[in-house]
Amino acid sequence: MHIAPAIVTKGWTEGLIRREYFFTDSRIIFDENYHDRKEGKKADYLLFRTPDMPITVVEAKDSNKPASGGMQQAMERLFTCGKTDLNIAQN
């Protein structure tokens, strides 16, 4: 089953699911005389309890890669969102 249908079948409504969601502003990188603007950090899926309260991050990975491949990335995303009481599930 693909990610989005699995999330919806668990009871999440479309209004509480954000896909490819930027949750930080873009970053400006300075290196002596050089500067560059990088994209902000983005989660594959961000799930909300209410429209203004994110509660978990879902990082989707290709089905032929290990499920643990997105673990560190998901943890970094949660800490950036200020969520230190995290739950992580793997298939």
N, C-alpha and C positions, 0 to 999 in steps of 0.2 A: 504494500500500500504506500502511496506517496505521502509526503509529510502533511500537506495542507488538508487533505481529506481525513487523515488520522486525527489531526487536531480538532477538526469540526465534529467528528464522531464522538470525541470525548466530551462534548458539550460546550466548546468555545464558540462564541458567536463572532461573525465577521467584524463587528464593531470593536472587538477586543483583541483582534489579531492584526499585527502590523508586519508586513513582509518587506524584506530588504530595507530595513528601517535604520536611518542614521540617527544615532543617539548621542553623538558629540558633534560639535562644530568642526569645520575644516581646521586643519593644523597648518601653521606657517613654520617652515623649517629655515633657520638661518645658519649659514656656514661662511664666516668671514664676509666676503663681498657678494656672496651668492644667497639668494633666498628662493623658496619655492612654496607653493600652496598644495597641500595634500588633502585628499578626502578625509572626512571625519570617519569615525569608527561606525561600522554597520553590522547589524545582526541579521541573520537569515530570517528569523521570526522573533518578534518580541510579543509576549503575551501580557495582557493587562487585566488587573482585577476590576478596575474602573477606567474610564477613558484617560485619566491622568495619573494612573498608578501602575507602572510596569512591575511585573512580579517574576518573570522568568524569561530566559533566552533559549531558543532552540536553534542549534547550529546543524544544518543539513550537510551531510557528506554523501558522496557517491556510494552506491550500494556495494561496490566491489572494493571499498576501503574499510579498514576496521572502524567500528563504532567509536572507539576511544580516540580516534584521530581529531575530533573536534572538542575534546574534553577541556584542554588548556584554553583554547579559544573561547569556549562558552564561559569558563570561570573568569577569564579576564573581562568579558563583556558584562557579567553580573557585577563584578567589583566596580567597574567603571560607572555602572548605573546606580551604585550605592547599595546593592543588594549583597549582603554578606551572609545572610541566612539562606543558602542556596540548596536546592535539590537537583540532583543530576540523575537522569535515567538513560540507559542504553538499551538498544535492541539486540 
